[in-house]
Amino acid sequence: MKKQRGVAAKGRFGAIACLMACIGFLLSGVALAAGGLSDVATSVTGNLGSIAQLITAGSYIAGFAFGVAAIVKFKAHKDNPTQVMISQPIVLLFVAAGLIFIPSVFKTTGATLFSSGSAAGVSGTTSF
């Protein structure tokens, strides 16, 4: 019997090639719209604030989702302690706390390293 080794490798190669083509297609518009390298750098730097806001919003949403999952796991452990170990909800709770406090850590680290409220000119990190 012959082993089919190449099937999985071809699938991965195709997925990577498709991803690279999509990234190239998206970046070609930026490169064509810009007059030179300085215009591309200015465009990228201008978009860093919105990327920071996206990371902030995503970390808050994921943190609250992990918090809800921890509460559900605590309930599942209370109902059936032999099937759900207590470490699962505790780990989920620590992950939730870490994700919720990431924006404030970014802001504090930016103030410490760059002696201002924003990290290297990136604005948009807001904390509660």
N, CA and C atoms as an extended XYZ file, in Angstrom:
384
Properties=species:S:1:pos:R:3:atomname:S:1:resname:S:1:resid:I:1 pbc="F F F"
N         0.830       -1.180        0.000 N   MET     1
C         0.000        0.000        0.000 CA  MET     1
C         0.872        1.240        0.000 C   MET     1
N         0.466        2.226       -0.765 N   LYS     2
C         1.183        3.480       -0.826 CA  LYS     2
C         0.624        4.439        0.212 C   LYS     2
N         1.521        5.165        0.844 N   LYS     3
C         1.095        6.198        1.779 CA  LYS     3
C         0.920        7.507        1.018 C   LYS     3
N        -0.108        8.235        1.351 N   GLN     4
C        -0.338        9.508        0.700 CA  GLN     4
C         0.151       10.623        1.621 C   GLN     4
N         1.398       10.981        1.442 N   ARG     5
C         1.978       12.035        2.269 CA  ARG     5
C         1.669       13.414        1.711 C   ARG     5
N         1.611       13.540        0.429 N   GLY     6
C         1.531       14.845       -0.197 CA  GLY     6
C         0.180       15.520       -0.112 C   GLY     6
N        -0.861       14.822        0.261 N   VAL     7
C        -2.204       15.407        0.267 CA  VAL     7
C        -2.301       16.516        1.308 C   VAL     7
N        -1.845       16.277        2.513 N   ALA     8
C        -1.916       17.296        3.561 CA  ALA     8
C        -0.971       18.451        3.253 C   ALA     8
N         0.192       18.148        2.723 N   ALA     9
C         1.152       19.202        2.394 CA  ALA     9
C         0.627       20.079        1.270 C   ALA     9
N        -0.038       19.478        0.282 N   LYS    10
C        -0.598       20.275       -0.813 CA  LYS    10
C        -1.717       21.170       -0.313 C   LYS    10
N        -2.513       20.677        0.608 N   GLY    11
C        -3.591       21.485        1.174 CA  GLY    11
C        -3.055       22.672        1.958 C   GLY    11
N        -1.995       22.458        2.737 N   ARG    12
C        -1.383       23.543        3.491 CA  ARG    12
C        -0.747       24.555        2.552 C   ARG    12
N        -0.068       24.056        1.521 N   PHE    13
C         0.579       24.950        0.567 CA  PHE    13
C        -0.456       25.801       -0.153 C   PHE    13
N        -1.574       25.206       -0.512 N   GLY    14
C        -2.632       25.948       -1.182 CA  GLY    14
C        -3.225       27.019       -0.288 C   GLY    14
N        -3.416       26.691        0.992 N   ALA    15
C        -3.972       27.667        1.929 CA  ALA    15
C        -2.997       28.819        2.149 C   ALA    15
N        -1.717       28.503        2.278 N   ILE    16
C        -0.710       29.545        2.468 CA  ILE    16
C        -0.601       30.415        1.220 C   ILE    16
N        -0.634       29.787        0.049 N   ALA    17
C        -0.560       30.547       -1.198 CA  ALA    17
C        -1.769       31.465       -1.351 C   ALA    17
N        -2.937       30.993       -0.977 N   CYS    18
C        -4.154       31.812       -1.054 CA  CYS    18
C        -4.069       32.984       -0.082 C   CYS    18
N        -3.581       32.745        1.128 N   LEU    19
C        -3.432       33.798        2.120 CA  LEU    19
C        -2.443       34.856        1.640 C   LEU    19
N        -1.321       34.411        1.093 N   MET    20
C        -0.319       35.355        0.594 CA  MET    20
C        -0.868       36.171       -0.574 C   MET    20
N        -1.654       35.545       -1.444 N   ALA    21
C        -2.250       36.263       -2.571 CA  ALA    21
C        -3.232       37.318       -2.077 C   ALA    21
N        -4.030       36.982       -1.069 N   CYS    22
C        -4.989       37.950       -0.518 CA  CYS    22
C        -4.268       39.124        0.135 C   CYS    22
N        -3.215       38.843        0.885 N   ILE    23
C        -2.446       39.910        1.528 CA  ILE    23
C        -1.795       40.794        0.473 C   ILE    23
N        -1.225       40.186       -0.555 N   GLY    24
C        -0.624       40.958       -1.637 CA  GLY    24
C        -1.638       41.822       -2.353 C   GLY    24
N        -2.829       41.287       -2.565 N   PHE    25
C        -3.895       42.048       -3.225 CA  PHE    25
C        -4.300       43.245       -2.380 C   PHE    25
N        -4.429       43.040       -1.063 N   LEU    26
C        -4.828       44.131       -0.186 CA  LEU    26
C        -3.744       45.198       -0.088 C   LEU    26
N        -2.479       44.787       -0.039 N   LEU    27
C        -1.393       45.741        0.086 CA  LEU    27
C        -1.089       46.449       -1.225 C   LEU    27
N        -1.489       45.884       -2.338 N   SER    28
C        -1.211       46.535       -3.612 CA  SER    28
C        -1.975       47.843       -3.735 C   SER    28
N        -3.164       47.910       -3.176 N   GLY    29
C        -3.930       49.153       -3.198 CA  GLY    29
C        -3.250       50.241       -2.392 C   GLY    29
N        -2.657       49.869       -1.267 N   VAL    30
C        -1.932       50.848       -0.456 CA  VAL    30
C        -0.702       51.331       -1.205 C   VAL    30
N        -0.002       50.413       -1.845 N   ALA    31
C         1.216       50.777       -2.555 CA  ALA    31
C         0.909       51.639       -3.779 C   ALA    31
N        -0.186       51.361       -4.476 N   LEU    32
C        -0.530       52.144       -5.653 CA  LEU    32
C        -1.070       53.514       -5.274 C   LEU    32
N        -1.773       53.607       -4.150 N   ALA    33
C        -2.333       54.880       -3.734 CA  ALA    33
C        -1.257       55.816       -3.194 C   ALA    33
N        -0.182       55.258       -2.685 N   ALA    34
C         0.868       56.063       -2.091 CA  ALA    34
C         1.878       56.474       -3.151 C   ALA    34
N         2.453       57.656       -2.964 N   GLY    35
C         3.434       58.147       -3.912 CA  GLY    35
C         4.814       57.560       -3.681 C   GLY    35
N         5.118       57.180       -2.475 N   GLY    36
C         6.439       56.639       -2.166 CA  GLY    36
C         6.436       55.945       -0.833 C   GLY    36
N         7.626       55.597       -0.384 N   LEU    37
C         7.762       54.868        0.875 CA  LEU    37
C         7.339       55.726        2.060 C   LEU    37
N         7.601       57.015        2.002 N   SER    38
C         7.211       57.887        3.115 CA  SER    38
C         5.692       57.997        3.222 C   SER    38
N         4.990       57.979        2.084 N   ASP    39
C         3.533       58.023        2.121 CA  ASP    39
C         2.953       56.734        2.699 C   ASP    39
N         3.573       55.600        2.377 N   VAL    40
C         3.130       54.321        2.936 CA  VAL    40
C         3.353       54.307        4.444 C   VAL    40
N         4.520       54.801        4.894 N   ALA    41
C         4.815       54.847        6.329 CA  ALA    41
C         3.845       55.778        7.052 C   ALA    41
N         3.516       56.900        6.444 N   THR    42
C         2.564       57.834        7.045 CA  THR    42
C         1.179       57.203        7.142 C   THR    42
N         0.786       56.490        6.103 N   SER    43
C        -0.516       55.827        6.105 CA  SER    43
C        -0.592       54.755        7.184 C   SER    43
N         0.466       53.964        7.316 N   VAL    44
C         0.494       52.904        8.332 CA  VAL    44
C         0.480       53.506        9.725 C   VAL    44
N         1.267       54.573        9.949 N   THR    45
C         1.306       55.196       11.267 CA  THR    45
C        -0.028       55.837       11.622 C   THR    45
N        -0.721       56.361       10.628 N   GLY    46
C        -2.030       56.949       10.880 CA  GLY    46
C        -3.070       55.920       11.281 C   GLY    46
N        -2.902       54.685       10.839 N   ASN    47
C        -3.870       53.636       11.149 CA  ASN    47
C        -3.572       52.915       12.457 C   ASN    47
N        -2.453       53.200       13.103 N   LEU    48
C        -2.118       52.490       14.342 CA  LEU    48
C        -3.083       52.790       15.476 C   LEU    48
N        -3.655       53.985       15.494 N   GLY    49
C        -4.626       54.322       16.541 CA  GLY    49
C        -5.862       53.458       16.459 C   GLY    49
N        -6.346       53.234       15.245 N   SER    50
C        -7.537       52.389       15.106 CA  SER    50
C        -7.212       50.927       15.395 C   SER    50
N        -5.989       50.496       15.107 N   ILE    51
C        -5.586       49.129       15.452 CA  ILE    51
C        -5.537       48.968       16.969 C   ILE    51
N        -5.041       49.989       17.661 N   ALA    52
C        -5.001       49.936       19.134 CA  ALA    52
C        -6.412       49.894       19.705 C   ALA    52
N        -7.333       50.643       19.113 N   GLN    53
C        -8.719       50.594       19.583 CA  GLN    53
C        -9.347       49.235       19.321 C   GLN    53
N        -9.000       48.614       18.196 N   LEU    54
C        -9.503       47.276       17.890 CA  LEU    54
C        -8.990       46.250       18.900 C   LEU    54
N        -7.709       46.328       19.231 N   ILE    55
C        -7.137       45.411       20.229 CA  ILE    55
C        -7.793       45.635       21.591 C   ILE    55
N        -8.013       46.899       21.945 N   THR    56
C        -8.652       47.211       23.226 CA  THR    56
C       -10.063       46.635       23.288 C   THR    56
N       -10.849       46.883       22.255 N   ALA    57
C       -12.229       46.380       22.239 CA  ALA    57
C       -12.254       44.857       22.225 C   ALA    57
N       -11.386       44.245       21.451 N   GLY    58
C       -11.333       42.781       21.389 CA  GLY    58
C       -10.940       42.160       22.718 C   GLY    58
N        -9.989       42.799       23.414 N   SER    59
C        -9.580       42.234       24.697 CA  SER    59
C       -10.679       42.368       25.748 C   SER    59
N       -11.426       43.483       25.718 N   TYR    60
C       -12.544       43.619       26.655 CA  TYR    60
C       -13.628       42.575       26.369 C   TYR    60
N       -13.985       42.411       25.114 N   ILE    61
C       -15.031       41.453       24.756 CA  ILE    61
C       -14.604       40.030       25.106 C   ILE    61
N       -13.364       39.677       24.742 N   ALA    62
C       -12.872       38.327       25.052 CA  ALA    62
C       -12.762       38.119       26.557 C   ALA    62
N       -12.346       39.153       27.296 N   GLY    63
C       -12.240       39.040       28.753 CA  GLY    63
C       -13.581       38.779       29.410 C   GLY    63
N       -14.593       39.517       28.977 N   PHE    64
C       -15.925       39.292       29.550 CA  PHE    64
C       -16.482       37.928       29.139 C   PHE    64
N       -16.168       37.483       27.924 N   ALA    65
C       -16.619       36.153       27.491 CA  ALA    65
C       -15.957       35.064       28.318 C   ALA    65
N       -14.655       35.207       28.578 N   PHE    66
C       -13.975       34.226       29.422 CA  PHE    66
C       -14.511       34.277       30.850 C   PHE    66
N       -14.909       35.453       31.332 N   GLY    67
C       -15.506       35.566       32.669 CA  GLY    67
C       -16.829       34.820       32.758 C   GLY    67
N       -17.657       34.964       31.727 N   VAL    68
C       -18.926       34.233       31.697 CA  VAL    68
C       -18.667       32.731       31.618 C   VAL    68
N       -17.680       32.329       30.816 N   ALA    69
C       -17.341       30.907       30.713 CA  ALA    69
C       -16.853       30.365       32.059 C   ALA    69
N       -16.116       31.183       32.803 N   ALA    70
C       -15.649       30.753       34.130 CA  ALA    70
C       -16.833       30.548       35.076 C   ALA    70
N       -17.805       31.449       35.023 N   ILE    71
C       -18.990       31.301       35.878 CA  ILE    71
C       -19.748       30.027       35.524 C   ILE    71
N       -19.885       29.758       34.222 N   VAL    72
C       -20.578       28.543       33.785 CA  VAL    72
C       -19.815       27.301       34.242 C   VAL    72
N       -18.484       27.336       34.158 N   LYS    73
C       -17.682       26.182       34.606 CA  LYS    73
C       -17.769       26.000       36.120 C   LYS    73
N       -17.814       27.115       36.887 N   PHE    74
C       -17.995       26.988       38.335 CA  PHE    74
C       -19.332       26.302       38.649 C   PHE    74
N       -20.365       26.681       37.906 N   LYS    75
C       -21.679       26.039       38.094 CA  LYS    75
C       -21.616       24.561       37.735 C   LYS    75
N       -20.915       24.239       36.624 N   ALA    76
C       -20.785       22.841       36.216 CA  ALA    76
C       -19.991       22.052       37.256 C   ALA    76
N       -18.987       22.665       37.862 N   HIS    77
C       -18.219       21.975       38.901 CA  HIS    77
C       -19.076       21.747       40.140 C   HIS    77
N       -19.923       22.726       40.466 N   LYS    78
C       -20.794       22.560       41.628 CA  LYS    78
C       -21.791       21.423       41.406 C   LYS    78
N       -22.297       21.311       40.173 N   ASP    79
C       -23.263       20.258       39.867 CA  ASP    79
C       -22.621       18.879       39.808 C   ASP    79
N       -21.434       18.774       39.247 N   ASN    80
C       -20.771       17.478       39.083 CA  ASN    80
C       -19.265       17.656       39.259 C   ASN    80
N       -18.766       17.634       40.499 N   PRO    81
C       -17.349       17.906       40.749 CA  PRO    81
C       -16.396       16.829       40.215 C   PRO    81
N       -16.900       15.640       39.972 N   THR    82
C       -16.001       14.593       39.475 CA  THR    82
C       -15.711       14.766       37.988 C   THR    82
N       -16.592       15.423       37.260 N   GLN    83
C       -16.407       15.556       35.821 CA  GLN    83
C       -15.698       16.853       35.434 C   GLN    83
N       -15.920       17.929       36.153 N   VAL    84
C       -15.296       19.215       35.859 CA  VAL    84
C       -14.336       19.545       36.992 C   VAL    84
N       -13.056       19.617       36.644 N   MET    85
C       -12.054       19.932       37.670 CA  MET    85
C       -12.127       21.409       38.023 C   MET    85
N       -11.790       21.742       39.259 N   ILE    86
C       -11.880       23.125       39.734 CA  ILE    86
C       -10.839       24.014       39.049 C   ILE    86
N        -9.803       23.412       38.487 N   SER    87
C        -8.769       24.218       37.829 CA  SER    87
C        -9.274       24.884       36.558 C   SER    87
N       -10.235       24.281       35.883 N   GLN    88
C       -10.743       24.869       34.642 CA  GLN    88
C       -11.368       26.250       34.857 C   GLN    88
N       -12.323       26.405       35.780 N   PRO    89
C       -12.876       27.753       35.960 CA  PRO    89
C       -11.879       28.747       36.543 C   PRO    89
N       -10.952       28.265       37.348 N   ILE    90
C        -9.947       29.176       37.915 CA  ILE    90
C        -9.048       29.717       36.815 C   ILE    90
N        -8.612       28.855       35.902 N   VAL    91
C        -7.777       29.294       34.780 CA  VAL    91
C        -8.561       30.256       33.889 C   VAL    91
N        -9.815       29.948       33.619 N   LEU    92
C       -10.637       30.846       32.807 CA  LEU    92
C       -10.803       32.205       33.482 C   LEU    92
N       -10.919       32.214       34.788 N   LEU    93
C       -11.050       33.461       35.520 CA  LEU    93
C        -9.777       34.300       35.431 C   LEU    93
N        -8.605       33.665       35.539 N   PHE    94
C        -7.336       34.389       35.411 CA  PHE    94
C        -7.141       34.916       33.993 C   PHE    94
N        -7.528       34.142       32.998 N   VAL    95
C        -7.434       34.605       31.607 CA  VAL    95
C        -8.357       35.798       31.394 C   VAL    95
N        -9.560       35.743       31.949 N   ALA    96
C       -10.500       36.857       31.825 CA  ALA    96
C        -9.936       38.120       32.465 C   ALA    96
N        -9.368       37.980       33.659 N   ALA    97
C        -8.791       39.148       34.328 CA  ALA    97
C        -7.624       39.716       33.525 C   ALA    97
N        -6.795       38.836       32.973 N   GLY    98
C        -5.676       39.307       32.158 CA  GLY    98
C        -6.127       40.049       30.919 C   GLY    98
N        -7.138       39.535       30.238 N   LEU    99
C        -7.632       40.187       29.024 CA  LEU    99
C        -8.315       41.518       29.323 C   LEU    99
N        -9.001       41.595       30.441 N   ILE   100
C        -9.683       42.845       30.787 CA  ILE   100
C        -8.667       43.933       31.147 C   ILE   100
N        -7.539       43.558       31.738 N   PHE   101
C        -6.560       44.558       32.157 CA  PHE   101
C        -5.460       44.818       31.136 C   PHE   101
N        -5.501       44.186       29.966 N   ILE   102
C        -4.473       44.435       28.940 CA  ILE   102
C        -4.433       45.908       28.509 C   ILE   102
N        -5.553       46.576       28.243 N   PRO   103
C        -5.460       47.984       27.816 CA  PRO   103
C        -4.800       48.898       28.847 C   PRO   103
N        -5.089       48.693       30.120 N   SER   104
C        -4.449       49.536       31.131 CA  SER   104
C        -2.962       49.222       31.238 C   SER   104
N        -2.579       47.971       31.004 N   VAL   105
C        -1.159       47.610       31.004 CA  VAL   105
C        -0.456       48.272       29.819 C   VAL   105
N        -1.106       48.291       28.651 N   PHE   106
C        -0.530       48.969       27.487 CA  PHE   106
C        -0.305       50.447       27.768 C   PHE   106
N        -1.291       51.083       28.380 N   LYS   107
C        -1.188       52.515       28.651 CA  LYS   107
C        -0.078       52.799       29.662 C   LYS   107
N         0.005       51.993       30.716 N   THR   108
C         1.032       52.183       31.727 CA  THR   108
C         2.418       51.906       31.164 C   THR   108
N         2.542       50.860       30.377 N   THR   109
C         3.832       50.543       29.774 CA  THR   109
C         4.263       51.629       28.803 C   THR   109
N         3.319       52.153       28.024 N   GLY   110
C         3.642       53.247       27.115 CA  GLY   110
C         4.100       54.484       27.857 C   GLY   110
N         3.451       54.790       28.983 N   ALA   111
C         3.854       55.947       29.778 CA  ALA   111
C         5.222       55.727       30.414 C   ALA   111
N         5.519       54.508       30.810 N   THR   112
C         6.805       54.215       31.421 CA  THR   112
C         7.940       54.261       30.402 C   THR   112
N         7.740       53.634       29.268 N   LEU   113
C         8.814       53.555       28.273 CA  LEU   113
C         9.008       54.847       27.496 C   LEU   113
N         7.934       55.538       27.179 N   PHE   114
C         8.041       56.686       26.296 CA  PHE   114
C         7.708       58.000       26.991 C   PHE   114
N         7.544       57.993       28.295 N   SER   115
C         7.280       59.163       29.149 CA  SER   115
C         6.126       60.020       28.638 C   SER   115
N         5.127       59.385       28.086 N   SER   116
C         3.898       60.074       27.713 CA  SER   116
C         2.748       59.095       27.870 C   SER   116
N         1.535       59.557       27.686 N   GLY   117
C         0.368       58.702       27.863 CA  GLY   117
C         0.124       57.746       26.720 C   GLY   117
N         0.837       57.927       25.607 N   SER   118
C         0.610       57.057       24.457 CA  SER   118
C         1.913       56.362       24.081 C   SER   118
N         1.795       55.167       23.580 N   ALA   119
C         2.973       54.372       23.223 CA  ALA   119
C         3.438       54.752       21.830 C   ALA   119
N         4.536       55.469       21.732 N   ALA   120
C         5.176       55.838       20.466 CA  ALA   120
C         4.208       56.505       19.497 C   ALA   120
N         3.379       57.393       20.038 N   GLY   121
C         2.466       58.113       19.176 CA  GLY   121
C         1.194       57.372       18.842 C   GLY   121
N         0.970       56.204       19.424 N   VAL   122
C        -0.235       55.436       19.162 CA  VAL   122
C        -1.281       55.834       20.179 C   VAL   122
N        -2.387       56.320       19.707 N   SER   123
C        -3.463       56.685       20.613 CA  SER   123
C        -4.611       55.706       20.420 C   SER   123
N        -5.550       55.731       21.324 N   GLY   124
C        -6.711       54.871       21.173 CA  GLY   124
C        -6.809       53.784       22.209 C   GLY   124
N        -5.829       53.649       23.099 N   THR   125
C        -5.948       52.645       24.151 CA  THR   125
C        -6.668       53.299       25.317 C   THR   125
N        -7.856       52.863       25.566 N   THR   126
C        -8.635       53.408       26.665 CA  THR   126
C        -8.876       52.303       27.679 C   THR   126
N        -8.882       52.672       28.933 N   SER   127
C        -9.162       51.698       29.977 CA  SER   127
C       -10.295       52.219       30.844 C   SER   127
N       -10.902       51.325       31.601 N   PHE   128
C       -12.000       51.719       32.478 CA  PHE   128
C       -11.491       52.555       33.614 C   PHE   128
